[in-house]
Amino acid sequence: MKLILVALGLCSVVLSSKVRFDDFKVHRVTPTTASQVEALRELEENQIAYNFWSSAVDVHHPVDIMVPPHLIYDFQDFLDFQQLTSEVFIDNVQDRIDNEKPSVQSRVFGWNDYYRLSDIYDWMRTIATAYEVATLVVGGTSYQDRPIMGLRISYSAININRTVFVEGGIHAHEWISPAVSTFIIQQLLTSSDPVVRRVAQSYDWYFFPVFNPDGYEYSHTTNRMWRKTRTPYGSCYGADPNRNWGYRWNTGGGSTNPCSDTFSGPNPFSERSVSTMSQFLTGISSRLVGYISFHSYSQLLLYPYGYTSANRDNWGELLEVGEKAATALASRFGTRFNVGNIGATLGVFAGGSIDWVKGTYGTRVTYTYKLRDLGRYGFILPADHIVPTGLETLDSFVTIFDEFGAKL
């Protein structure tokens, strides 16, 4: 496999104010009654000191909650009162963070480590220079005036009406998402696999590996678990950029509390990254046939919508192709993904990017990936998982677009 190697500027600075998570624990709680589900939902909305890594959806659906050490007894009181039990999935979050990256960082860009925004952008510039089919594009800007950079990969002008948009890193702490996005770019350019080559050359691709550059950079420099943008709202910062889009905005699953991780923003498109990227997407909407959004974690392949648990539009073919993609993904390492509707699987939430694309433009091929793992690492997936995650995701990714190839 041909690799483009980019020398990395050693610009990372360890800040004295970096947030630590010593003795923070991640508890997995599984409600068995409707009242327990409701109690967990109320806890998530009203007690932001508990960081919900997954939300309460329904009975028998596990909920992962990061609990700070000073609240461990209060949390146990809550469990006892609600007659809930928990399993500690992560005993010390800081230990996971400390062991997430290799002890020695490579001086060339690759897929054995997680990289800073500047390193990713430098690699993208190198790719655009090295390959005639690759073009650097700027889709939008962030609150802190960072460009939202993407790569267009186009092997032929005849693919102009078969455009696919791939979104990575909309949630800042989901580091595996930008890593897998860049891995797939590399494979579409260099793989000799005949199916990968056929798919690569059959579409016009736009990849934006880091949709939320302010938040992503902040997650590296200051707070590893930061999720949102960095727009100031009083004493708190940021809105959830995946609850800020204008389709059915704020009709469920988002918070009105600016300090919450699921704050929907004061109004739709309040976040500059969302507003400017929506304008970019509008500009290519007439030729857009696919939209893929990479998230973590839970090992899910999901289709719209998030605002409702009801199946809509072309859900039948999305389910059928999604199941084939999940089978292809499992064939390499045995990793199992479930396939389903976003709202039914994750709980109803409005204002997501994929809902906006589907609901506004009727884009046919629309999927959200929730990548590895099932919770033992959660958002803090070790860097040695990047390549296997990238390979299995590529298997499913090309299956999706090969299956749809004859239908579009």
RANORJO-V824714 format. One line per field, one symbol per residue. ss: DSSP state (2 for helix, 1 for strand, 0 for the rest). burial: + if it has 9 or more other C-alpha atoms within 8 Angstrom, else -. Layout:
# RANORJO-V824714
ss=???
burial=???
This chain:
# RANORJO-V824714
ss=000000100000000000000000111111000222222222222200001100000000011111102222222222222200011111002222220000000001000000002222222222222200011111111000001111111100222000111110000000222222222222222200022222220001111100002222222220000000000110011000000000000000001000000010000000022222222222222221111111110001111000000000002222222222222222222000011112222200000022222222200011111110000000000022222222222222222222222000
burial=-----+-----------+--+-+++++++++--+-++++++-+++--+-++++-+++++-++++++++---+--+---++---+-+-+++++++-++--+++------+-++++-++-++++++++++----++++--+++++--++++++++++---++++++++++++++++++++++++++++++-++----+++++++++++++++++++++++++++++-++++++-----+++++++++++-+++-++++-+++-++++--++++++++++--+---+--+++++++++++++++++++++++-+---+--++-++++++++++------+-+++++++-++++++++++++----+-+++++++++++-+++++++--++-++-+++++++++++++----
